[in-house]
Amino acid sequence: MLLRVAPEGVEPDLARPDPAKVLAGDPVHTTWNLEESDGLYCGIWQSTPGKWRVHYDEWEYFSITQGVSVVTDAAGVETTLRAGDSMIIRPGFQGTWEVLETTIKDYVIRL
């Protein structure tokens, strides 16, 4: 069976990062979870501008479809993400995620 990666017909989840992790702004996250099966999650994520600390216990592949974000690792190395960029984040990654322009990404997460 095929499943189109699109938010239509899916109730979004709205959330904010833990306030203790927020470094700037008031980012709001909207997530359309399209698939959840055996520790695999796929969907669409959107965030408004802001900056927060991140720590990944999971593996994630994503592709940016809109906006600009900067992901900075614990050593201070910055990676700017724009529409068309795809990345893998491995478990154990720590750093910050900063949304400069509202960002949308398609994602696949494996716990």
Residue pairs with C-beta under 8 A, 6 or more apart in sequence:
3 34
3 35
5 34
5 42
5 43
5 44
5 106
6 44
7 32
7 44
10 32
10 33
10 34
10 43
12 30
12 31
12 32
13 30
13 31
13 32
13 33
14 28
14 29
14 30
15 28
15 29
15 31
16 22
16 26
16 27
16 28
16 29
17 27
17 29
17 50
17 52
18 52
21 52
21 53
21 54
22 50
22 51
22 52
23 51
23 52
23 53
23 96
23 98
24 50
24 51
24 98
25 48
25 49
25 50
25 51
25 99
26 48
26 50
27 47
27 48
27 49
27 50
27 51
27 52
27 99
28 47
28 48
29 45
29 46
29 47
30 45
30 46
30 47
31 43
31 44
31 45
31 46
32 43
32 44
32 45
33 41
33 42
33 43
34 42
34 43
34 44
35 41
35 42
35 43
39 110
39 111
40 108
40 109
40 110
40 111
41 107
41 108
41 109
41 110
41 111
42 106
42 107
42 108
42 109
43 106
43 107
44 104
44 105
44 106
44 107
45 62
45 104
45 105
45 107
46 102
46 103
46 104
46 105
47 69
47 97
47 99
47 102
47 103
48 99
48 102
49 99
49 100
49 101
49 102
50 98
50 99
51 96
51 97
51 98
51 99
52 96
52 97
53 94
53 95
53 96
54 71
54 93
54 94
54 95
54 96
54 97
55 93
55 94
56 89
56 90
56 91
56 92
56 93
56 94
57 91
57 92
57 111
58 91
58 109
58 110
58 111
59 88
59 89
59 90
59 91
59 109
59 110
60 88
60 89
60 107
60 108
60 109
60 110
61 86
61 87
61 88
61 107
61 108
62 86
62 87
62 89
62 105
62 106
62 107
62 108
63 84
63 85
63 86
63 105
63 106
64 81
64 82
64 83
64 84
64 85
64 86
64 103
64 104
64 105
65 83
65 104
65 105
65 106
66 83
66 102
66 103
66 104
67 82
67 83
67 99
67 100
67 101
67 102
67 103
67 104
68 80
68 81
68 82
68 99
68 100
68 101
68 103
69 80
69 81
69 97
69 98
69 99
69 100
69 101
69 103
70 78
70 79
70 80
70 81
70 97
70 98
70 100
71 78
71 79
71 81
71 87
71 89
71 95
71 96
71 97
71 98
72 78
72 79
72 95
72 96
72 98
73 79
73 93
73 94
73 95
74 94
74 95
79 87
81 87
81 103
